[in-house]
Amino acid sequence: MPFETYATQMSKIFLVLDKDPNEKLSGKQKIRKFLKGIQTRDPELIAAKTVVAHDYAEDFIDACAYYSGEVSRLCGPAMVERARTCG
């Protein structure tokens, strides 16, 4: 699944959960779930996940923006071989 699709789906899920005080997640919980769903073997994207965990630990919107930028930077102009591992 492309990263942008994943990020959009996670955003929608979090918006639904935010409507119910009993289901609402903290910023840290959102980031943990967000990062858990990102599967990559690319060392630079793994490093970007670490940055998200440390620098955006409570801000889902900024975490998505940062990681999306990294995916675009690393995978946008990528060769076919590398594109298979990005995301």
Buried (B, 14 or more C-beta within 10 A) or exposed (E): EEBEEBBEEBBEBBEEBEEEEEEEBEBEBBBBBBBEEBEBEBEEBEEBBEEBBEEBBEBBEBBBEBBBEBBEEBBEEBEEEEEEBBB
